[in-house]
Amino acid sequence: MAVLRVKFTKTKRDKLAQVLWILNWISVVTGAILFSLGLFLKVELNKREELMAERDIQYVPNMLIAVGLIACAINFLGGKICYDCVDSTKFLRWKLILLPYIICTFFFTFCVLVGALMCYSMRGELEESLDLGLTEAMRFYKDTDTPGRCFLKRTVDMLQIEFQCCGNNGHKDWFQIQWISSRYLDMSQKEVVDRLRSNVEGKYLMDGVPFSCCNTYSPRPCIQQQITNNSAHFNYEYQTEELNLWMKGCRQALLEYYTHIMQSIGLTVLITWLFELSVLTGVRFLQTSLENVLRQGDPNSESDGWLLENSFMETARTNLNIIKSLGKCNQIDTSNNGDPNINVPSTSKAHYGPDNVPPKQMPEAS
């Protein structure tokens, strides 16, 4: 029994072909939108690639770009097919192509769905990449004279100002690294020398943060040095005072930013997938109804269209049998000898030489 059998008159078939022609052109536009969204996500990731570890997170924008380009090509062809199918005689030129086109489009819509799911599953890999990348960037914050790292100070400062964040997980991350270059340390001061000697690795660690961590909305002048020392500041209590620093970590801020982008893109791709699936369903009904018209021989007669000619179980069973039969064709019959390369009788004559005479046997010595 056919699945979703619908009866079409000639007028309904023509209207269906016209509507599908319009929808395919709309799908070309949606394909361009997918391409643009993938390009936008790729640019946003590349903007801060120096703050990310070397992780393969570009597969999501690359997937969207590829899907967008393929969508434009497939739906452009689909629009041409549907336009010609308004005339049943022109359908003949597409008759052999239409079914493979529907199968390829079905697998393409599956790729669109995969792209939507990838947008939601990318968060974990992105978080790990940001965690490692920000840690490295903070460690090289002081290396303003080192080629290849001299830009990191400005990059981190601009990040903390733009996203109103401080450190990787918070402002205390700056307490654990030396973020002031040794060239700016006055080695003649005993306090500096003692601080360097007190550290096992010889690093100048202190309870301070860069200026970019300062909260511009705080009414109090920024306290960025000796943050944990209550006696160093008037009317100040480190444990209870609301610090005039950005409290959010930059990893969380960036993750929220990119998550918002990916969720918006994922929703757009998901809607596009539903739209593409509905267009594909319409093309399937048009194809089956026109093929039934050709069987009847009257282009003006009514015809049935369906999604599947048989039930889901019967269709699956038929396809499984086809796959099994193809597998059997590739098998070698070894039931008789076990090995097809031995014990094979030969009907051809032996060729011993140019005169076809067997060699003489040498007499054995007595």
Salt bridges, closest charged atoms under 4 A:
ASP14 OD2 - LYS10 NZ 2.98
GLU44 OE2 - LYS47 NZ 3.10
GLU44 OE1 - ARG48 NH1 3.81
ASP84 OD1 - LYS80 NZ 3.69
ASP84 OD2 - ARG93 NH1 3.95
GLU127 OE2 - ARG251 NH1 2.77
GLU128 OE2 - ARG55 NH2 3.38
GLU136 OE1 - ARG139 NH2 2.73
ASP143 OD1 - LYS142 NZ 3.83
ASP143 OD2 - ARG149 NH1 3.18
ASP145 OD2 - ARG183 NH1 2.22
ASP157 OD2 - LYS153 NZ 3.08
GLU162 OE2 - ARG48 NH2 3.42
GLU191 OE2 - ARG195 NH2 3.90
ASP194 OD2 - LYS190 NZ 2.62
GLU201 OE1 - LYS203 NZ 3.08
GLU241 OE2 - ARG220 NH1 3.84
GLU256 OE1 - LYS248 NZ 3.15
ASP304 OD2 - ARG5 NH1 3.13
ASP304 OD1 - LYS7 NZ 2.99
